[in-house]
Amino acid sequence: MKAVIEFENVDVETGEVMRSQATALASMTEQGMKLTYVEDVSGDGHKTRCTMIFSDNRLRVTRSGELNSDFVYEHGLTHHTKYATGYGSIPVTLQTKHFLHTAEGIDYEAAVLAEEFSLRLALQYTMEMGNELPMERKMKVHVHNLAD
């Protein structure tokens, strides 16, 4: 089933807001709702495959291609990972401070996705990349079915 993903990312310190949208393939797995899409992360035409898996208390985002990452967001979780670029790997630490999730038409236990569904996620986290100062971020995600 096709879905639309709407993103809003906010840099808490500067107030900068970045919005984007993607069309994804949606399915249910044992881990939760899985969304797969392709994006041009660096803006130079190189494609990166992105997979998002939502459960009722966790979001996992993996990217493979030009850029490679595996980020996990869960309330109270500190996640250590690497962000791999064409220039090398950068250590990343994510600390999720707030995680609010609502879903309609999605049954995680039965792994059922209704014909019409909606998922909203709001989270706040701190990200440390390499030797940079920690960055405070907020992210909102809205996922819904793509009407034919």
C-alpha positions as CSV (number, residue, x, y, z in Angstrom):
1,M,0.0,0.0,0.0
2,K,1.3,3.5,-0.8
3,A,1.6,6.1,2.0
4,V,2.6,9.7,2.3
5,I,5.1,10.7,5.0
6,E,5.3,14.4,6.0
7,F,8.3,15.4,8.1
8,E,8.9,18.6,10.2
9,N,12.4,18.9,11.8
10,V,13.2,21.8,14.1
11,D,16.6,22.9,15.4
12,V,15.6,24.0,18.9
13,E,18.5,26.3,19.3
14,T,18.1,28.3,16.0
15,G,14.4,27.8,15.5
16,E,15.1,26.6,11.9
17,V,12.3,24.5,10.5
18,M,12.8,22.0,7.7
19,R,9.8,20.4,6.1
20,S,9.8,17.5,3.6
21,Q,7.5,14.9,2.1
22,A,8.0,11.4,0.7
23,T,5.9,8.7,-0.9
24,A,6.5,5.3,0.6
25,L,5.4,1.7,0.4
26,A,3.7,0.7,3.6
27,S,3.4,-2.8,5.1
28,M,3.1,-4.5,8.5
29,T,5.8,-6.7,9.9
30,E,6.3,-8.3,13.3
31,Q,8.3,-5.3,14.4
32,G,5.6,-2.8,13.4
33,M,4.6,-0.6,10.4
34,K,7.3,-0.6,7.8
35,L,7.7,2.3,5.3
36,T,10.3,2.1,2.5
37,Y,11.2,5.0,0.2
38,V,14.1,6.5,-1.7
39,E,15.5,10.0,-1.0
40,D,18.2,12.3,-2.2
41,V,19.8,13.2,1.2
42,S,22.7,15.3,-0.1
43,G,20.8,17.0,-2.9
44,D,23.2,15.9,-5.6
45,G,21.1,13.2,-7.2
46,H,22.5,10.2,-5.4
47,K,19.8,8.1,-4.0
48,T,19.6,6.6,-0.5
49,R,17.0,3.9,0.4
50,C,15.3,4.7,3.7
51,T,13.3,2.3,5.9
52,M,11.3,3.4,8.9
53,I,9.7,1.0,11.3
54,F,7.1,2.4,13.7
55,S,5.9,0.5,16.8
56,D,3.8,1.9,19.6
57,N,6.9,3.1,21.5
58,R,9.8,3.1,19.1
59,L,10.9,4.5,15.7
60,R,13.8,2.9,13.8
61,V,15.2,4.7,10.7
62,T,17.8,3.0,8.6
63,R,19.4,4.4,5.4
64,S,21.5,2.6,2.9
65,G,23.2,3.9,-0.2
66,E,25.2,7.1,-0.5
67,L,24.7,7.6,3.2
68,N,24.3,4.8,5.8
69,S,22.8,5.1,9.2
70,D,20.7,3.2,11.8
71,F,18.9,5.5,14.2
72,V,16.6,4.4,17.0
73,Y,14.3,6.7,18.9
74,E,12.6,5.5,22.0
75,H,11.6,7.5,25.1
76,G,14.5,7.5,27.6
77,L,16.8,5.6,25.3
78,T,20.4,6.6,24.5
79,H,21.4,5.1,21.2
80,H,25.0,4.9,20.0
81,T,25.6,4.3,16.3
82,K,27.6,5.4,13.2
83,Y,26.7,7.7,10.3
84,A,28.6,6.4,7.3
85,T,29.3,8.9,4.5
86,G,31.6,8.7,1.5
87,Y,34.2,10.5,3.6
88,G,34.2,8.1,6.5
89,S,32.1,7.2,9.6
90,I,31.0,9.6,12.2
91,P,30.0,8.4,15.7
92,V,26.5,9.5,16.7
93,T,24.7,9.5,20.0
94,L,20.9,10.0,20.1
95,Q,19.1,10.6,23.4
96,T,15.3,10.6,23.1
97,K,13.7,12.8,25.7
98,H,10.1,12.8,24.5
99,F,8.1,10.3,22.3
100,L,4.4,10.8,21.6
101,H,2.7,8.4,19.2
102,T,-0.9,8.1,18.0
103,A,-2.2,5.7,15.3
104,E,-5.6,5.1,13.7
105,G,-6.2,2.1,11.5
106,I,-3.0,0.4,12.6
107,D,-3.1,-2.8,14.7
108,Y,0.4,-3.6,15.8
109,E,-0.5,-6.8,17.6
110,A,-2.4,-8.3,14.7
111,A,0.0,-6.7,12.2
112,V,-3.0,-5.2,10.3
113,L,-3.0,-2.0,8.3
114,A,-6.4,-0.7,7.4
115,E,-7.2,0.7,3.9
116,E,-7.3,4.2,5.5
117,F,-4.8,4.9,8.3
118,S,-3.0,7.7,10.0
119,L,0.0,7.8,12.3
120,R,1.4,10.8,14.1
121,L,4.7,11.0,16.0
122,A,6.3,13.8,17.9
123,L,9.6,13.4,19.5
124,Q,12.4,15.5,21.0
125,Y,16.0,14.3,21.1
126,T,19.6,15.4,21.5
127,M,22.0,14.4,18.8
128,E,25.8,14.4,19.2
129,M,27.8,13.8,16.0
130,G,31.6,13.3,16.3
131,N,33.2,16.1,18.3
132,E,30.4,18.6,17.6
133,L,28.4,20.2,20.4
134,P,25.1,18.4,21.2
135,M,22.1,19.6,19.1
136,E,18.6,19.8,20.5
137,R,16.1,18.6,17.9
138,K,12.3,18.1,17.5
139,M,10.7,16.0,14.9
140,K,7.1,15.5,13.8
141,V,6.1,12.8,11.4
142,H,2.6,12.3,9.9
143,V,2.0,9.1,7.8
144,H,-1.2,8.4,6.0
145,N,-2.5,6.3,3.2
146,L,-2.2,7.7,-0.3
147,A,-5.6,8.0,-1.9
148,D,-5.7,6.6,-5.4
